């Protein structure tokens, strides 16, 4: 294994200096380049391909001359002179007709820069369009261009890593001597440019994924060795969300110094350090041992969620009062996760010990420690760690009714509604908080409040008994978490049902969490005007496009209201925003309170004929001073639909309203397990869309990937090599048609497909066992 030569250290030894001075005295005709070649041959300074390390040797010789150790022949040129690099001399034409999705780009390719024409093109792009210009980059380098039939879309370049970084070096675990010998195994992503004006979803993920898959082979072809790690830096206000979604790891921050700032003379912005593992066994190759285990380290959204580990990670260690119960919980969750549509007796596959263990777990006494809170405790802890890795986390609150009218024998259920004939619907109300990142990837379930509504008498309910208290309890819980996340902005997001004055008052008591709530009430403001009138009268500040999903027609049934059909469309929303002041007296106070909020108003321009225009009034505790910030608030509010998707997975995919347990306590325990299963199914679906270049091993076991590969090849498709491809194959198993213009598969197809995949994988494993 080739190691980096310590040229400067070797030449600084007394015997080395004597040898070089003897060469100079005995060969006065040598110019500097020839001297460097002679020194390389004498001391064995060769790179991984056996070529003299001339540049490194010349640099070390010049340093020794400056230190007075020798006198070199006169220089025939200035080192680095004219080193601005060849350029085109004119701006690169803008790309035209680039689609919204990476799949729409024609002729998309990643081209390694080798020819002089491509080097000039790369330099021109970086010099004109990258904030840090084109360089200079140092050390061994590999550069790429992103080409297409539409024109040049971007460029990126890899070069030498930082000389030393305290956070990086601590995480790697090498000492200074090993770092100097093996620093070439870490290369830096020093430039990454997607051209201004190119707005193409998933293009950055595609580009990085392609480059990282090629980097090892391309580096070896150019320089004779393969790197093991890639480092890059994220400078505020950027958050690194796309990197974390692509399995990069944030290991700390820089010290705010540049590469050549040995005298602490120049201060730079502190940047987040991200590392990507090109070789999974790099620690063994480097000989540094495993990374130190940390139970509180930040987690990436999908870390540890493969089929073999996820249940242990999300349920292991649950404080149920007996380790045997915790073990049953993990085993039961793993089995249910394999086929969430079926009852536990079916997924246990005649393993009656497992069946008895599951029902013994669910049927614990009412006063036992097997509670929904304890079942969810490990998952909540890991969700908190996933939140640590994000710059912004949205805590989505919402409620849903679970109808158990057909099971009136279940003890403790309440009345969740009445129909036109006053017949009661029996069940539970579930109010929960789902954490998602700013891209909408679900990070986990933070809280689940179960309620069996009972008829109230004529007495005035206390604040805790009111329905609005659910939202206050959720806000308090989010605030408690926010207090432990100093580097993460936590925002509580809710729909119109949460529009209660007491909730805004509660936020003032917990300013560590922000609020985004869609307004339901046209409130009277402190100056006497009405909220909606003020928002509509504000001058337009810009516009934003919104994709409105289509909706099928649904006739009225006894359990579901009628729903009108709607065609999918792109709506253009006009943006307005204004600061407002609310004034009122909370239910638990005697004196009026004044609240400063911001209202963001969005109104659809030119809706289709017969369609009611979209109009939203969104209240927030955040200050809004630009159209971009207003658009971000709307984006966060629209991500609230993620929790409704999750509810649909719970009901249609995990069948929680078909559970037949005979008491509310047992129902709540069974539902708590399925809350996490539904979250994992949802995350699996979305990761295939949001981070398509991730490796499929992230969520699928070896046996599952064998099944998916054989299934794909039987249909004349390549074996899946990315998470997106693997997710698509699962969806096809579930009934996805996979036509060119079909939308991405949804959660329902995924849970049907995953159930089939589990059955097929079981058959494969059984066949392997039989031989």
N, C-alpha and C positions, 0 to 999 in steps of 0.2 A: 504494500500500500504506500503510494507516494506521499511524502510529507513535505511541507514547505521548508525550503532551505533558509536558515537564519543567516542571511548574507552579511548584514551589517554587524551582527554580533560576532560572527566568525572572523571577519576582516579586522575587527578592532583588537584582536588578540596580538600581543607583542610579536610572536613568531610569524603571524600573518603579515603584519606591517613590515617586518624585516624582509619577507619574501617579495612583497610588492615593490618596496624601494629598491631591492636588488634587480628586479625586472626593469624598473625605470632607468637605473644607472647603466645596465648592460644593454639596453635597447632604446637608445635615445630617439630613434626614428619612429617609434610606435606612436600613433595618434590614439585618442581616448577610446574609440570603438575597438580598435585592435587590442589595446591594453585590456579592456573589459573581456574580450573573447579569450585572451590568454589567461586572465584571472579565473574565469569560469572553468576553463579546462583544467587549471591547476587545482582548484578547490572542489571541483565536481558540482558546480552550480548549474544543474540541468533541470528543466521543467518536466512535467509528466510525460511529454512526448520525446524527451531526450534532446531538446534544443537548449542552447546556452541561454541563461537568464540575463541577457545583456542589459536590459533596461534597469532591472533591480540592482545589478552590479554597478552600473554607472551612477545610479543615485547614491549608493553607499560610498563609492569612491569620492564623489563630490562632497559628501558630508565629512569624510575624513580629511579632505583638503581644507575645508572651512575650519576644522578643529586644529589645523596646523600639523597634522601627522605626515603629510606628504605634499609634494608639488606635482600636479598633473600637467601633461602637455597642454598647450594653449587650445582652447575650444575652437572648433571650426564653424560651429553654429550655436545659437542660443537654445538651451534646453526648453522645449515647449514653444519655441518661437513660431509664430504664425499658426499656433495651435487652436484656432477657432473652428477648424474643420471645414471641409468642403460643403457648400450650400448651393441650392438651385439658383439663388439670385432673385426669385420671384415667389409670391405666395402660392401654396398648393391650392388648386381649385377645390371649392366646397363640394362635398358629396350631395347628390340630388336624388330625390325619390326614395329615401331610406324608409322602410316600413316601421310601424310602431313596435313590432315584436321581432326578436332575433330570427325567428323562423321565416319572417317575410323578406329577409335580406337575400338578394340574389348574388350568388358567387362569393359568399363570405369565406375568407381564407386568412390564415396566419402565415406570413412570409418571413423567413429568417433573412436578415440583412447580410448579404455577402458581396454583392456587386457595388461598384463605385456609385452608380446611379441611385441605388437604394440607400446608400449611406448619405448621399447629399439630400435625398428626400426626407430621411429620418431627421437629419440635422435641421432642415428647414421647418418641419412640423414642430419640433421641440422649441427651436429658437423663437418662433412666432406665437405659438399657441400654448406652451406649457409655462406655468408660473415661475419655474426655476430654470427655464431655458434649456439648452442642449448639453450643458456640462460645465466643466469636463468631468467625465466619469473616469474612474481609476481601476487599475488591475485588469484581470481577465474579464472579458465582456461578451455578452450575447444580446443582440437586438432584434426586434421584430416589428413588422408593419402589419396593420390590419387592413386588408384590401377587400374590395367587392366590386360588383358590376356598377355600383352607384358612385364609385370613387373611393378615395382613401378615407378610412373612418377613424384611424388612430394609430398609435405606436407605443411600444414599451421597451425598456432596456434593463438588463441585469448586469451588475458589475460587482466590484469588491465590496465586502461588508465593512461595517464600522470597525475601527481598530480595537476599541474596547467600549463596552456598555455594561454598567454595573448590573442592571436588571436582567439583561440577556445572559450575561456570563454566570450570574447566580443560578438562573433557571437551567442553563445547560449543565453547569456543575464542573466546568474545567478550571484548572489553575492557569496562571499566566504562561507557564512553559508550554503546556499542552495547547493553549489557545494560539500561541505563536506558530506552533508546528501544524495545526489543523484549521486555522482560520479560513483557509481557502475552501473548506467544505461548507461554509456559510456564504451565500451570495446575497447581494442586495437587489431588491426590486427598486431601482433608483429613479426610474421614470415610468409613468403610466399615464397615457393621454388618450381620452376619447374626445374627439374634436368638438369644440363649441358648435351648437346647432344640431348635433347628432343626438336625437332623443329616441333611443331604441331600447325597449325593455329587455333585460337579461343580456345585453351586449357585453357589459363589463364582466359578468359572470362567465359568459362564453369565452371571452378573450383570455381571462386569467386561467380558466380551466384548461384551455388548449395549450397555453404557454407553459403551465406547470407540468403538464403531461409530457411535453417535448423537451423540457429544459435539460433534464439529465443527459439524454442522448445527444442533444445539440452541444452541450458543454463539453462532453467527452470528445465529440468530433472536432471541436475547435481547439480544445486545450488539453485533452488527454486524460481527464479525470471527471468524475461525477460529483456534483455538490449534494449534500444531504439535507440542508436546511436553506430556506429563503427568509430573509428579513425585509421588512419595510416599515415605514413610519407614517403615522396619521397625525396631521396637524389640525388643531381646532380652527374652525368650528366643525370640521368633519368628524364623524363618529365611528367609522369603521364597521358599520352594520353589515355591508355586503361582504367584508372580509370574514367577519365572525360567522356569517351564514355559510361561508365556503370553507369552514374548518381551519381558518387561521386562528392563532392563539395569542391573545394579548398578555404579555409577560411583564409589563411595567412601563415606565416612562424614561425618556432621555434626561440627561442633566442640564440641557439647555446650552450645550457647547457644540461648536462645529468640529469637523474632522481635524482641522489644522490649528484649533484654538488651544494650544498647549499652555498659553499664558493667561487663560481666562480673560482675554481682552475683549472678545466679541460675544455678546449674549444672544442666544437664539430662543425661539419659542420651544417650550417643552413639548415633546411629541410622544404619542403612544407607540410602543414597540410591538410589532406583530411578527410572529414566526409561523412558517408553514413547513411541515415535515414531508420532504420528498421521499425519504426512505424510512419506513416504519421501524426498522431496527438500528437507526442511527446511533442510539445510545450504546448498544452493544459494540458497534464498530468503533465508536470513539472511546469506549472503555470507561464511561463515567457512571455507570449504574443507573438504576431507575430514578425518575424524578421524585423528590420528596412528596409524600402524600399529604394533602391538605383537605380537611373536611369542610372548609369554608371557602375554597377557591372558586372563582367564577366558572360557570359552565356555559358552553355554547348550546343553542336551542335543541340540537339533536344528540348531544353527547351522551353516550351510555344507553341508547334506546334501541339497540339491535334486539332481535328476537330472543337471544339467549340471556340478556342481562337486564332488560328494562324493568321487569317485575321486581327483581331483587333491589335495584336502585330506587325505585319509586315507592316500594312498600317495606323493604327490609328495615328492621329496627323499630317498627311501629310499637309504641308502648302499650301493649295489650294486657300486661300483667302476667303473661306466661309466654316464654320463648316458643313453645310448641304452637301456640295460637298465631304468633307472628309468622312462623314457618308455614302454617296452613294458609295464611293470608297471601303470602308470596306465591305459593304453588297454585292457589285458587285463581289469583289474578292472572298469572301466566296462562293458565288453561283457558280462562274466559276470553283473554285477549286474542287467542288463536281463532276463535269463532264467536264473536260477541252476539250474533243473531240467535244462538241456540241456548237452551237451558243447560245448567251445569251438568245435569245427569247425562246429557248428550255429549258434551265436550270432554267429559271424564273418560269416555270410551271404555265402559265396563270396569273402570278402576273404582270399586266400591269403597275402598279405604279412603280414596280422595273425596268421594261423594259424602261419606260420613263425616270426614274432617271439615269439609266446607259447611255443612249444615250445623255441625257442632259449633263452628265459629259464628255463624249467623244467629244461632239460637241461644247465645249466652244470656244470662239473666239481665233484666232491665238495668240493674245497678252495677253491671260489670264495667270493666275498663275498655271493652270493645265498643267504642263510640265512633261516630263519623269523624269527629275531630282527631281521635287517635289513629284511625285508619289512614287519614289523609296527612298526618303529621310528617312522615318522611318525604312525601311528594311536595308538600308545602315548603319544606326546608330546601329541597333541590330547586324548586321554583324560585325561591329567594336567591339562590346562587346563580340561576339563569338570568335573573333580573340584574345581578351585579355586573354582568358582562355587557349590559346595554346602556346607552346614553339616555334613552327615553323609554319608559315603560307605561303603557296604558292599562289601567285597571278597569276593565269593562264590567259594569254591574247590570243585571237584568233578572227578571223572575219568570217562571213558567209554572203552569198548573199540571199536575200529574193526576190523571183521572183513574180512580179505582172503583167506579160505581158498580162494576160487575163483580166486585169482591166485598160486599157489605159485611162479611164476617171478619174482615181485618179490624183488629182492635185499635182505636185511637185515631182513625182518619177523620177528617173534618169535611165541612161543606165548602166547596170551591165555586159553586154557582147554582143557578136555577134557570130552567127553561121557561117558555111561555106559559106552560101549565103549572108552574111553581114546583115542578119535580126537582128534587135536589140532586146535584152532582157531587159525588164523594171523592175525596182524594187528599193530596198534599200540595202545598205551594213550596216550590224550591226557588230561593233567591240566592244567587251565587255571584262570585267575582272571578273572572278569567283574565289572567295577565297576558298581554301580547306586546311584542316590540313595535317600533314605529313602522315596520314594514308589514305588520299584521300577522307575523308568525306567533302562534300561541306558545307561551312559556310555561303555563301550568294553571292549576286551579288553586286559588288562594283561600277561598271561603265558600261554604255551602250552609245556608240557613234553611232548615226545614220548619214548616209551620202547618198545623192542622187547624184551619180556621173554624172557630166555633161561634154560634150566634151570640151577639152581645145584648146585654140588657139596656136599660134606659140611662145607665150611668155614663158620664163622660169618660172616655178612655184616657189613660195616662199617655205620656209621650211614647213610652216603650211599647204600648199596646197598639199605637197607630201604625197603619201600613207604611207611612213615610219613614218610620224608624228603621226599616230594613236598609234604606239607603244611607242613613246616618251611621248605622253599625258597619256597613261596608266601607264608608269613608274613614271611620276611625281605625279599622283594620288596615287599610291602605296606608294611613298616616303612621301607624306603628311600624310597618315595614319600611316606609320611606326614611324613618329615623335611623335605620341600620344601613342605608344605601347612600352614603354621602356623595357619590359620583354619578348617581342616576336620578334623572328627573322623573318623578312619579305623577301621573295625571289620572284622575278618576273620571271616567266617561260614562254617561247615562242618557237614557231617552226621556221623553216628556213626562213619564210618570214620576220621575225624580224631581221635577220642578217645584220644589217646596222651599219657602223662605228659610225654614229652620236648617235646611241642608247648607245653604250659603253662609248662615251664621256659624254652623259647625266648622266650616272650612276656615273661618277666621281664627278659630281656636287651634287649628292644625294646619298652619300655612306651609308645612313641609310637603303637602300634596296639593296639586292644582285641581281645578274642576272644569269640565266641559260638559254642559247639559243642554239639551234641546228644550227651548222654552215652550210651555203649553199655555201659560196664562198671559194675557195682554195686560200686564201689571201697570198700576199707576206709579209713576216714578216720583222721586222726591220733589221735583219741580212741578208736579201736577200733570205732566204729559203722559201719554200711554206708550208703553214699550214698543209695540209694533209700529205705531205711527212715527216714532222717532227713527227707528231703523229704516223704514221705507222712505222717509224724507231726507236721509243722508245721501250725499253725492256718491255716485258710483266710483269705486276705486279700482276697478279692473274686472276680469272675468276668469272663469276656470271651467274646463270641460269635465263632465262627469259621465261615466258609462252607466246607463240605466239598464238593469237586467230585465229580460222579458219575463212575463208571468202568465201562466196558463189559466184559462177560465176554470173556476171551481164552483159547482152547484152547492147549495146549502144542504147540510145534513144535520142530524141531531147533535153531533159533536163538533161540527165545524161551520163557521159562518160562510156565507157566499163570498166569492172573490171574483172581481172582474178581470178579464184577460188584458194583457198589455204587451206590445211589441218592444223588443230591445231597441234602444236608441242612444245616441250620444247627445247629451243635453249640455247647452252652454249656459252657465249660471253667472249672473251679474253679481259682483261682490260689493258689499257695503259693510262698514264697521264704525262703531262709535262708542265712546265711554259713557256709561250710565251710572246713576246713583239710585239704589233702592233704599226705602225707609219703611220699617215696620217693627212690630213688637213680637218677638218669638213667644211661643206658648209657655216656655219655662222662664220668662223674664217679665219684669214690671215696666221697664223703661224701653222706649223705641231704640232701634239700632239702625245705623246708616252703613250701607255696603257699597263699595266701589267695584263695579264689574265692567265687562266689555260685551257688547252684543255684536255678533257677526251675522249678517243677513245675506242669504243667497236666494236669488229669484231667477227662474228659468226664462231665457229669452226665446220667443217664437216656439212654443211647444207644438207638437203635432195637432192637427185638427181633431177636436173632440177630446183631447187629453187636458187634464187640469195641470197647469204649470207647477213644477216643483218649487216649493218655498220653505226655507228653513230659517228659524231664528235660534241661534245658538249662543247661550250665555257662557262666559268663561271668566275665571279669575286671573287669567294671563293678560298681560298688556299687549295690545295689537296696534302696531304703528305702520304696517305696510300690507299691501295686497298679498305678498308672499306669506306673511304670518297668518293672515286671514284664511288663505287657501290651506295652510297646514292645519289650522283648527278644524276646518271642514273635513280634511282628510282623516284626522283623528276621529271625528264624530262618525264618519262613514265606516271606519273600522269597527264601530260598535256592532255591525252586522255579524262580526265573527262569533259573538256569543250566541246569536240566534242560530247560526250554522251549527254551533256546538250543541245547542239544545236539540236540533233536528237529528244530529248523530246519536245523541242520548236516547231519543224516543224511537226513531226508526231503525237505528243501527244496533243499539244496545238493548232495546225493548224494555226500558225501565218501567213503563206503565203497564207491562204485562206480568210483572212479578207477582207471585201468589203467596207471599208470606202472611202469617196470621196476626202480626202486630206491627205497629208503626216502627218500633225499635228495630225489628228485623228488616223491614223495608229500607230504613235509612242506612243500615250497614251495607246491605246489598247494593244500594244505589251509589254509596260512597266509592265502592270499588269501581263501578262502571263510569263514574265521573272521570277517572284517570284513563281508563281504557278509551273512552270517547275522545279525550284530549290527544292521545297518541295517534289514533286513526286520523284525526283532523290534521295533526302536524305532518304525518306521513304524506297526506295528500298535498298539502301546501308546499312542502319542501321540494316536491317534484316539479312545482311550478316556479317557486321563488329562487331556488338554488339548484338548477338542473345539472350542474357539473360536479356536484358532490359524488363521492364514490358510493355505489349501492350497498357496500358492506356496512354503511352507517346504520341502516335499519333492517337489513335482511341477513339471515344466517347463510352459511355455505350451502346447506341443503336447499334452502329456499331459492338461492341464486342458481343452483343446478336445475331446479324445476323450471324456473323462469327462462333460463337459457335454452333448455330442451324444448319448452313450449314455443318460444320465439322461433327457433330453427325449424320446428315442425310446420310453422306457418311461413317459412322462407324469409324470416327477419333475422338480423344479426343478434347475437347474444347481448343482453344489456350490459353496458360498461359504465353507465352513469346512473345516478339516482332517478333522474327523470325517465330514462328508458325503463328502469325496473318498475317504477310506479305505473307507467303506461301499460306494461305487460300485466300487472296485477289488475288494473282496471279492465283490460280486455278479457281477463278471466271472469270478471264480474259483469260483462255484457257491453263494455265500451266498444263502439263501432270503429274508432280510430280512422275516420275519414279525414282527408286533408284539411277541410274547413270546420271540423268539429271543435267545439270549445274544449278546454282541458277537462279531464274527468273529475267528477264530483265525489263527495264523501260516500254517497250511497253505493256507487259502483265500486269504490275502494273496499268497503266492508264486505260486500258480496264476493269480490275477487279475493280478498285476503282469507275469507273462510274456505274458499276452494283451494287456495294455495296451501293452507295448513293441512287440509286433507291429503293433497297430493304429496306434500313433504313427508307426512307421516307414512305414506305408502313407500316412498323412496327409502326412508330410514329403515322401515321394516324389511324391505328387499335387501338392503345392505347388510342388515343383521343376519338374515337367513343365508345370504351369500349366493 
